Amino acid sequence: MQTGTYPTLRHPSRYVWDFWYWYDEVEGLFHLLYLNAPPTLVPSNSHHQVARVGYATTPDFRSIEWIDDNVMHARPDHWDNTSIWSGDVIRAAGGYVFFYTSRDRNVDDGWTQNIGIAYSTDMLRWERVDGFRLEPDARYYEERNVPGDDTVHAWRDPYLFYYEGRLHMLLAAKSPNFPPTRKGSVALLRSTDNTFINWEALPPLFAPGTYSECEVPQIYKHGDNMVLIFSCWARGVQQTDDGVLHMITGSSLYPPEESFTVEPGVLLRERDGIYAGRVIPELGGDVVGFHIEKGGLVRVPRRTGWQLMDRDFSRSNPGFAVSPTET
């Protein structure tokens, strides 16, 4: 497998996969949250059922300091009582705000995903925002897994940004309008009041009916255009290529379903051995993802030169009281 010219950053005792980050320009340091589980569970694919969140720092994804592998985990007495899945972390309201994915084992078939929010002042102690639980919108919702589909229904992997002064969110989702194995879509949400609490679901930003899923969606600026990227295994694509990190270009966010229509391209291929890639504008637009076989993070030289959308949340009113305590 081709992994570029950078080392695989492996945890000494945990299998590490999806991650998200906040970059401190003053320190020149990436603050990471990452999913992790015992490596013994990976062969049976059961590591997803016990995923928890760890915290690490790195200056460049060439070296890393694994600080704590359990800063947040599922809570038996809460709706997120199964495991914690991918999210987004931002700097706002004098601290850090973490949008995360989880499930309630007592709802539907136990796989219906919701989005939660937690808050921290140091990325080590997180307090959940009680009363917030973003459930799937009806246009993306499937009450049970669909027979014949090769992936579970999706409402996960939030990614936040501002567009034309309005706060938006992307989510990996499923469209009920397509047959099994072709339901993958990217949901577009917009805050109704520019807080983190109140959201309206818009038509999907991308729902071509050719992907089984569109995981870990992100959007970037590239000249006068925007680039949407997402991950999907090659076996889940209704076309002949081995792409795993896909990209598609658009010139405007609106109207959804009509804006991102340029022929998709590929940033990483399955043979590269890296999944859930993120473009890192602070590193010239290189890609960082996790090593599928080993676990751990890998920086892959791509030098896309893409820039972040507006992710300055310092002006944001979170819409909830800021008073974190250790949980």
N, C-alpha and C positions, 0 to 999 in steps of 0.2 A: 504494500500500500504506500502511496506517495503522501508524505506528510510535510513537504517543504523543507526548509533549512533550519527550522527551530525545533527545540526539544519538546517532547511530551511532558507536561507538568503533571506528574502523578502524585496523588496523596499517599502517604506512607501506609495507610490502613483502610481507606475507603475508595469505592468506585465513584468517580465524579463525572457528571454529565452536564446538563444544561446550566448556564450561568447568565448573570446579568450584572451590570456594573454602574458605578458612579465615579467620574474622573475628577480628581482634585488637581486643578491647574497649578496651584501654588506649590503643592508638594510634588507634583509630577508623578502621582500615584493613583492607580486604579484600585478602587474598593469593590470587591466582588462578593456577591452572594451566589451560592452554587448548590445544586442538588447532589446528594450523596447517599450511599447505602453500602452495606457489606458486600464485598465483591463475590462472596459465595452465592449470592442470590441472582447474579447476572445470568448464568447459563439457563436458568429456568424462567428468566424474564420477570421474576417476582420482585425485583428491586424497586419497581415503580410503586409497589404497594406499601413500602415503608420509607419512601423518600422523605428526607428532612433537609433543612437548609443550613449550610455552613458559611463562614466568613473568611476571606483571605485578602491579601493585598499583593500587588505586583507593579513594578515600574514599567514593564514592557512585554510581558508574557514570555520572557526568556527565563526568568526565575520567579519564584512565588514564595510567600510566607503563608502557610496554612495556620490560621490563628485559632479557629474553633469550628469543629464540624457539626455543632448542634446549637445554633442560635435561635432556631424556630422549628417546631415539629407539630404534628397533628395533636389535637386536644380531645380526649374522649368526651368531655362535657360540652363540646361546641359543635357547630355544624361542620367544621373542617376536621372531622374525626377519623379520616382515613390516612391521608398523606398530603404533603405539600408538593405542588407542582410548579411549573415555571411562571415567572412573573416579570416585573419591572421595578427597579428601584430608582428613586429620584431624590434630589435635594430640594426641600421646601419647608416652609413654616419653622425655620430654625432647627430642623433636624432632617431625618430621612423618612420617606414614605414608601412603603413596599406594597405594591399590588401583586397578589399571588393567586394561584389556582388551587382549589381543593374540591372535595366531594363529601357528601353525607351518605354514609352507608345505609341510612334508613329511608332515603328518598329514591323513588323509581327503582332502577336496578343497581343502585350504588355507584354508577359511573357518570351520573349527571354532574357536570362540572359547573362551579360557581366561582366568582371572583371575590376575594376579600381584600381588606386593607389592614396594614399594621404600621405602627409608627415607632421611631427610635431616635435617640440623640447620639448614639455611638455605634450603631449597626451590630451591637452585641446583645442588647436587651430590647425586645420587641413587645409592644402592646397592641393587641387587636383593637380595631375600631368597632365597638359593639353596635349592633343594629345595621351594619352595612353588609349586604350580601347581594351581589349583582348576579341575578339569575338569567338564564338564556331567554332571549327574545323569541316570540312565537315564529318569526320568519326563519329562525335557525334551529328551532327546538325539535328534538326527537325524544319521545318519552322513554323509549327502549332502544337498545342497539338494534340495528336493522339486519335481519338475516341476509347473509351473503356479503355484507360489508366487511372489509378486512381491517378496519380500525374502529375504535369506539367513537361514539358521537362526541363532538368537541365544542367547548366554550372556554378556551384557555389561552395562555401565553400573552397577556396584555402588554401593549406597548403604547406609551403616551407621548403626545406632541401637540404643539399649537399650530394651527393653520388659519391664516387670516384673522388672527386674534381670538380664535375659539379653540377650546381644549377638546382634543379628539383622542380616541383610543382604537387601536387595532386588536382583533382577537382571532385566533385560529378557530374556525367554525365549520359547521356542516350545513349544506343547503338541502332541504327536503325536495327540491325540484329536480334532482338528478337521481339516476339509479345507483345502487350500491357500487362501491369502488370508484365513484366519480363525483362524490358529494363535497369534496374539499373546497372551502371558500375562506375568504378573509372578511370578517365582519368589521364594519365601520360604525363606531359610536361617537356621539358628540355630547358634551356636557351641556345641560340646559341652562346652567347658571354660572359656568366656569369654575365650579367647585369640583372636588373629587367625588362627590356623593351622588349627584343627580345626573343620570345619563338617559339619552334616547338612542335607540338603535335605528340606523339608516339602512338603506339597501346595501348589499355587500359591495365592498370595493372591488372584489375580484371573485368571480364564481364561474369559471369557464366550463365546468362539467367534464374536465379531463384529468383531474388529480383526485387521489383518494383522500388526501388531507393537505393542508397548507400550514405547517407548524412554524412556530416562532416567527411570526411576520414582523417585519420592520420596514421603515420607509426613510429614504435619504434624499438630499438634494444633489443633483448632478447638472451643473450649468443651469439652463432654464427649465430643466425637466426634474421629475422625481423618479426614484427607482424603488419599487417594492420588491423585497426579497422574502423567501420562505423556504422551508425544508420539506421535502417529500422523497421517500425512498423511490428508487428507479422503478421498482415493481408496481408502484402506485400511480404511474404516469401513463396515460393512454397515447403514448407516442414512442418512437424508437430512439431513445437516448438513455444514458446512464446517469443523468443529472440527479443531484441530491440537494444542492443549494441553488434554487431557481431565482431568476430576476425578470422583472417586467417593467417597462417604462411608461410614464404618463406625464402630461403637461399640467394637469389640474386635478384636484381632489374631487371635484364635482363636474357632472353628475356621477354618482357611483354607478358601477357596472358599465360605464361608457368611457371612463377616463383612462384606465390602464388596459390598452388594447394592442400595444406593440407586441410582436412575436416574442415569446419568452426566450431568454438566454440562460446560460448555466455558469455559475461561479465556481462550484465544486462538483466533482463527479463522485459517484459511489465508490469507485476504485481508489479515490483519494483517502478513504477510510475515516473521514471527518463528517460529523453531523451537527445539526442545530447551530450552524455558523452565524456569527455576528460580524458585520463590518465595523471596524474600529477607526473612525475618522481621525482620532488623536494619534494614530499610528500610520497616517498616510492612506488609510482605507484598506489596510490588510484585513484578512478574515481570521477570526478565532472561533474554533468549534471544539467539540470533544472527540477524542479518539474512540471509535466505536468498539474496538476489541479490548483495549487496555483501560479505558476510562482515563480521565485527565484531560487537560486543555492543551491545544496545539494552535500556534500562530502560523498561518499560511500566507506567504507573500502574494498579494494581489495588486496592491498599490492602485486601488480604484480612484483615489482622490475624491471620493464622495464626502459630502458634508452632512452634519446633523440637521434635521429639521429644527424648528424652534423648540428647544427643551429647557428653556430658562423658566423654572417654576418658582423662582424667588418671589415673584409678584403674585403668586397664587394664593387664593383663600381656600384652604383645604375643606372647609365646611364641617369640621369636627373639632372638638376640644383637644388641645395639645397638652397632654399630661402623662407621658409614658412612665410605666413602671415595669419592673422585671416580671416576665411570665414564664 
